[in-house]
Amino acid sequence: MMKKIGDVILDVKNISLGFGGVKALTDISFDVREHEVRAIIGPNGAGKSSMLNCINGVYTPQQGAITFRGKTFSHMDSHQVAVMGIGRTFQNLALFKGMSVIDNIMTGRNLKIKCNLLWQALRIGPAQREEERHREAVEHIIDFLEIQAYRKTPVGQLPYGLQKRVDLGRALAMEPQVLLLDEPMAGMNVEEKQDMCRFVLDVNEEFGTTVVLIEHDMGVVMDISDRVVVLDYGKKIGDGTPDEVRNNEEVISAYLGSGH
């Protein structure tokens, strides 16, 4: 069944970012359509993580603007981005290692909690009902990610591939419309990568979540992406379907090193 790609949900226009005299990004533009898996690829130091950091408000670009669902921003802060519906996983796991799997994923629900702290502390009335609703949502994510056996396990005791899954679960708990994944398969073995690919595709298909993905493994990117944007030294050198990008001479030379 062909999946239905929607209209542009995220539009990145002419983004430039520098630190001191070093240009991290130069005049980058691309868009992301609803329900697609959009990959950002490029050699090390190409500016991929910097681009994600501009989208989710960690960095403020010196130039350009980002439009999300028709609203244009020259700068967004991280909290505002999360409230608007953009979730994020990080390259270096930012999980609470001493806390259980279920409690880590619950932290992703924080933005959704409406009851004040006193109600929450007393765990009575509306707060108790609200917590039950949130726990139900978290249990659904745990089932979806097939980590039921580890619900009560401290995250620090889990193997790396499962910790990455918990990180994905926490981002999903925010119910994002757009999910930014920063190298979700880095450091994984072949089997763990296959699992993570399946989950990314399932998130995209079952939850209808739009996915923006940074990934080094070209095989993975070509298999699961609808469209790919290629960065090299902070500039955009390619943009299109996996086939178009695979056959782009500039992209080939950037990856094989003949252009360096």
C-alpha positions in Angstrom: 0.0 0.0 0.0 1.4 3.4 -1.0 1.5 5.7 1.9 0.0 9.2 1.5 2.6 12.0 1.9 0.9 15.2 2.9 1.6 18.9 2.5 4.8 20.7 3.8 4.7 20.7 7.6 8.2 22.0 8.2 10.0 24.5 5.9 13.6 25.4 6.5 14.6 28.6 4.5 18.1 30.0 4.0 19.5 28.9 7.4 23.1 30.0 8.1 24.9 29.3 11.4 28.4 30.2 12.5 30.4 29.9 15.7 33.1 32.5 15.8 34.6 32.5 12.3 33.6 29.0 11.6 30.6 28.4 9.3 28.6 25.4 10.4 25.7 25.9 7.9 25.5 28.1 4.8 22.2 29.1 3.3 20.5 25.7 3.8 16.9 25.3 2.5 14.7 22.2 2.4 11.2 21.1 3.4 9.6 18.2 5.2 6.2 16.8 4.2 3.6 15.4 6.5 3.9 11.6 7.1 7.2 11.2 5.3 10.6 9.9 6.5 13.1 12.7 5.6 16.8 11.9 6.0 19.6 14.3 6.4 22.9 12.7 5.5 26.5 13.8 4.9 30.1 13.0 5.9 31.3 13.8 9.5 31.3 17.5 10.2 28.8 18.2 7.4 26.5 20.2 9.8 23.7 17.6 10.3 23.4 17.8 14.1 23.7 21.6 13.9 20.7 21.6 11.5 18.6 19.6 13.9 19.7 21.9 16.8 18.4 24.9 14.8 15.1 23.2 14.2 14.5 22.3 17.8 15.7 25.6 19.3 19.1 24.6 20.8 20.9 27.0 18.4 19.8 30.3 17.0 20.8 30.7 13.3 22.3 34.0 12.3 20.2 34.0 9.1 17.0 32.4 7.7 13.7 31.2 9.2 11.9 28.0 10.0 8.2 27.6 9.3 6.3 24.9 11.2 2.6 24.4 10.4 2.4 27.8 8.7 4.0 29.8 11.5 7.4 31.3 10.7 10.1 31.7 13.4 13.6 33.2 13.1 14.3 31.7 16.5 12.5 29.0 18.6 13.3 28.0 22.1 13.4 24.3 23.0 10.4 24.4 25.3 8.2 26.2 22.7 9.3 23.7 20.0 8.3 20.7 22.2 4.9 22.3 23.1 4.2 22.9 19.4 4.8 19.2 18.6 8.4 18.6 17.6 10.1 15.7 19.6 13.8 14.8 19.6 16.1 12.0 20.4 19.8 12.7 21.0 23.0 11.1 19.6 24.4 10.8 23.2 21.7 9.2 25.3 20.3 11.7 27.8 18.4 9.1 29.8 18.1 8.9 33.6 20.2 5.8 34.2 19.1 5.1 37.7 15.4 5.3 36.9 13.3 2.5 35.5 12.2 2.2 31.9 8.6 3.2 32.7 9.7 6.3 34.7 12.1 7.4 31.9 9.3 7.2 29.3 6.9 9.0 31.8 9.2 12.0 31.7 8.2 12.4 28.1 4.6 13.1 29.3 5.6 16.1 31.4 4.3 18.6 28.9 1.0 16.9 28.8 0.4 17.0 32.6 -2.3 19.6 33.4 -2.8 19.2 37.2 -0.8 21.5 39.5 2.1 20.2 41.7 0.0 20.1 44.9 -2.6 17.8 43.2 0.2 15.7 41.8 1.9 15.4 45.2 -1.3 14.4 46.9 -2.2 12.0 44.1 -5.9 12.5 44.7 -8.9 13.3 42.5 -8.1 14.7 39.1 -4.3 14.2 39.5 -4.7 10.5 40.1 -7.0 10.1 37.1 -4.7 12.1 35.0 -1.7 10.0 36.0 -3.6 6.8 35.2 -4.2 8.2 31.7 -0.6 9.0 31.2 0.6 5.6 32.5 -1.8 4.0 30.1 -0.3 5.9 27.2 3.2 4.9 28.4 2.2 1.3 28.7 1.0 1.4 25.1 4.4 2.7 24.0 6.2 0.0 26.0 4.1 -2.7 24.2 4.7 -1.0 20.9 8.5 -1.0 21.4 8.4 -4.6 22.7 10.2 -3.8 26.0 7.5 -5.1 28.4 10.1 -7.4 30.1 12.2 -4.4 31.2 9.4 -2.1 32.5 10.8 -1.9 36.0 14.5 -2.3 35.1 16.8 0.7 35.7 17.8 2.0 32.3 21.5 1.9 33.1 21.4 -1.9 33.3 20.0 -2.4 29.8 22.2 -3.1 26.7 22.8 -0.1 24.5 20.3 -1.1 21.8 17.5 -1.3 24.3 18.5 2.1 25.9 18.1 3.6 22.4 14.6 2.1 22.3 13.7 3.7 25.6 15.0 7.0 24.3 12.7 6.7 21.3 9.9 5.8 23.7 10.4 8.9 25.7 10.2 11.1 22.6 7.1 9.2 21.4 5.5 9.9 24.8 5.3 13.6 23.9 3.0 12.6 21.0 5.1 14.7 18.5 3.8 15.5 15.1 7.4 15.7 13.9 10.1 13.4 15.4 13.8 14.4 15.0 16.1 11.4 15.3 19.8 12.1 15.7 21.6 8.9 14.6 19.2 6.5 16.2 21.3 3.5 15.0 24.8 4.7 15.9 26.8 2.1 17.7 24.3 -0.7 17.0 25.0 -4.2 15.7 23.1 -5.4 12.5 20.3 -7.0 14.4 19.7 -3.9 16.6 19.7 -1.7 13.5 17.1 -3.9 11.8 14.9 -3.6 14.9 15.3 0.1 15.1 14.5 0.5 11.3 11.3 -1.5 11.9 10.3 0.8 14.8 11.0 4.0 12.9 8.9 2.7 10.0 6.1 1.6 12.4 6.2 5.0 14.2 5.8 6.6 10.8 3.0 4.3 9.6 1.0 3.5 12.7 1.3 6.8 14.6 1.4 8.9 11.4 4.4 10.7 12.8 6.6 12.6 10.4 10.2 11.6 10.9 13.4 13.6 10.2 16.4 11.3 10.5 20.2 11.8 10.7 21.9 8.6 9.9 25.4 7.5 8.8 24.4 4.1 7.5 23.6 4.7 3.8 21.9 1.3 3.4 19.5 2.2 6.2 18.8 5.6 4.7 18.2 4.3 1.3 15.8 1.6 2.6 13.6 3.7 4.9 13.6 7.3 3.6 11.1 8.9 1.3 13.4 11.8 0.5 17.0 12.6 1.4 18.9 16.0 1.8 22.7 15.8 1.6 25.0 18.3 3.4 28.8 18.6 3.0 30.9 21.2 4.9 27.7 23.0 5.9 26.3 23.4 2.4 23.5 21.5 0.7 24.8 19.4 -2.2 21.9 17.1 -2.9 18.1 16.8 -2.3 15.7 14.2 -3.7 14.5 10.6 -3.6 17.0 8.0 -2.5 17.6 7.0 -6.1 18.2 10.6 -7.2 20.7 11.2 -4.4 22.5 7.8 -4.9 23.2 8.9 -8.5 24.2 12.5 -7.8 27.9 13.0 -8.8 28.5 15.6 -6.1 27.1 13.4 -3.4 29.2 10.4 -4.6 32.4 12.5 -4.6 31.7 13.9 -1.1 31.2 10.3 0.2 34.1 8.7 -1.6 36.4 11.6 -0.9 37.4 12.5 -4.4 36.0 16.0 -4.0 38.1 16.6 -0.8 
